[in-house]
């Protein structure tokens, strides 16, 4: 398996929680945040889509320009497939006569009907197939951007929602959301959307509290609504 985004790794429906693996990934990202905070800088984008996972479960951050949320405006889905109109051709004599008021169509023999049947050229069929692929690609891009828009909403701290600028404390909140995702896989879209949206209110599923009590407790601390009450690193 080659490199993949941490978002794709988390969303793998076959993924099961391995404590050592999840803790190691979380530790690596905490170290990345620690380096930035120790220099007085906030990371701003501690989101799964901003980290790359290697085949050896090594996490590294992407280029900040790649992770900018400025281009996450929801695109309009173009579901129409516009295909060229296929029309039969006429000979030059017919084209001249079609514009005449006194034009009377001549009797057409059965043998000549075959010349009226339109057979699209290969180049046109290839063009139609290319347009189908283009629309499919747009739909896939639309789905990916929709997911990233949802991720951005989940990882936005309460103070940012209230209008405050991003800070190091906002990074800590995002670490709390990430820790939750690592230890509580969600495959169904509706359940995931509902559960992730509840994190801002620090509502954790009972299963997480029972199976991973220490991690859940730490997650609640990271998700504290008051930035000054969250732990600091660096």
N, C-alpha and C positions, 0 to 999 in steps of 0.2 A: 504494500500500500504506500502510495506517495504522500506528499504533503497535502493537507486539507485544512480548511478553516476550523477553528474550535467550535463554531456554530454547527457546522455539518457533523462534527464528531459528537456533539451533545445530542443532536437530533436523530442520530442513528437509532431506528426502532429496535434494533437487536442489542443495543447497549445495556449492559448490566453494571451496577455499581461495584467497582473494585476499590476498596478503601485506599490501598497504597497508591494505586494509579491516580485516583481523584485527588488525594492529598498532595501528591507530587506535582500535579498540574497546578493546583491552587498555590502551592509554595513557590513555584517558578514565576507565576504572575505577580504574587506578592513581592517577590524580589525585584521585578521590573518596576513596580509601583514605588518600592522603597528607594531605588536609585533616583527616580525623578523627584520624590518628596525630599530626599536628603539634600537635593540641590535647590530646594524651594520652588519646584515646579509641580503643577498638577498634570496628570496624564490625560484627563478629560474623557478618554474613550476606553474604559476598562470593560469592553463588551466582547463577547465571544467572536463576533465577526471581524474583530480587529486583531485576532491572534491566529497564528498558523501552528498546526500540529504536525510534527514529523511522525514517521512510522515508529519511532522509538519513544513516543509520548513526550517529545520535547516541545515546549511551547515557546514561541517567539512572537514579538509584536510586529505588525505590518507597518509599512510606511504611513506616517500620520496623514499624508495627503490622500491615501487610499481609503482611510477610515473616516474621512470627513462626512459629517451628517448634513452638509449643506446641499448635497445633490440627492437627498432622499425624498424629494417631493413625489407624492403618489402619482404615477403616470396613468394616463387614461388608456384603458385597454382597447386596442383596435381589433375587434373581433370580426370585422368584415373582410371577406376575401374578394377583392375586385379582380374579376377575370375579364380578359378582352372579349368583346362581342364578336361572335363568329357569324359572318354573313356571307352568303353566296356571291360569287362574282358574276358580272355580266360582260358580254363582249362589247366592243366599241359601238357596234350598230345599235344594240339594245339600249346602251347608255344615251345615245343621241335621241333615240325614239321615245324614251321614257319622259323626256321633257316636252314632247310635242302633244298638243291637244288632240290631234287626229290619230294618235297612236292606237292601233288595234293589234292586240297580241295575236301572233300567228299560232296555228295549231302545232302543238308539240308532239312529236312522235315518241313512243316508248323508248326507242333506242337513244334518243337525245337527252332523256331525263338524267342519265348518268353524268352528263357534263354539268348539271346544275348542283349536284351533291357536293358540299364543301368538305374537303379533307384538310384539316389544319396541318400546317407544316411542322416538322419536328422541332424547329426553333421556337415556335409558339408554345408547343406543349411543354418544352423545357422551361420556358418563361413562366408558365402557370405553376409548374411544380416548384420553381424557385420562389414564387410569391407565397405558396403554401408554407414552405420552410421558413420564410421571413416572418409570417404571421405567428407560426408556432414558436419561433425564437422570441418574438415580442411578448407572447403570453408567458413564456418561461421567465423572461426578465421582469415582467410585471409581478409574478408570484414571488420572486426573490426580493424585489424591492418592498413588496407588501410585508414580507417577513422581517426585513431590516427595519422598516418603520415601526412595527410592533416591538421589536427588540429595543429600539431607541426609547420607546415609551416605558417599557419595563425597567430600563436602567437609568431613567431620569429620577434624580433624588427629589424629595419633597421640597427642599429649599429652591431647587431650580424651577419646579412647578409654580412656586410662589413668586418667581421672578428674579431670584438671586442669581449671581454669576456662578459658574462652576468653580469649585475649589478642591483642595486636597481632601476635604471631608466628603465631597461628592464622590471622589474615587473610592473612598472607604465604603460608602453606600453601595456602589457598583460591585465591589468585592463581595458584599453580602448577598447580592442577587446571584452572582456567579457561583458562590459557594452552594447556594440552594440548588441551582441547576445541576451542579456536579453530583450532588448526592440525592437528587430526586428527579429521575427521568420522567418526562411526560411525552407521550406519543400522540394522544388524541388532541386535535387542534382546539376544540371548544374547551376541553378541560384545561389545557395548557394556558389558553388566553385568560380564563377565569382565575386560575391559581396564581399566575404570574402577576396579574393586575392587583391581587390581594396582598402582595408582598409589601407594597408601600405602607399598608396599614399593619404590617408585621403579623399577618395571619398565616400561620404555617399549617400544612396538613398534619393530622394526628399521626399518620404513619411515619412521617419524618421524625416527629418528637419521640416516638416509641423506639424506632430502629436506630436512629443516630442522635441521641439526646445531647451529647456534648457539642456536636457540630451544629445542631439546631439552636442551642443556647448561644453559641458564638455568632451564628447567623443573625439572631435577634439583636445582639449588641451592635453588629455592623450596620444593621438596618434602622438603628435608633432615629426617630424623627428629628431629634435635636442634633445638629452637626457637632456641637461641642461635647456631646456625650458619647460620641463614637470613639473607638480607639484610634491612635495615631501610629504611623510608622515613619521612620526616617528622621 
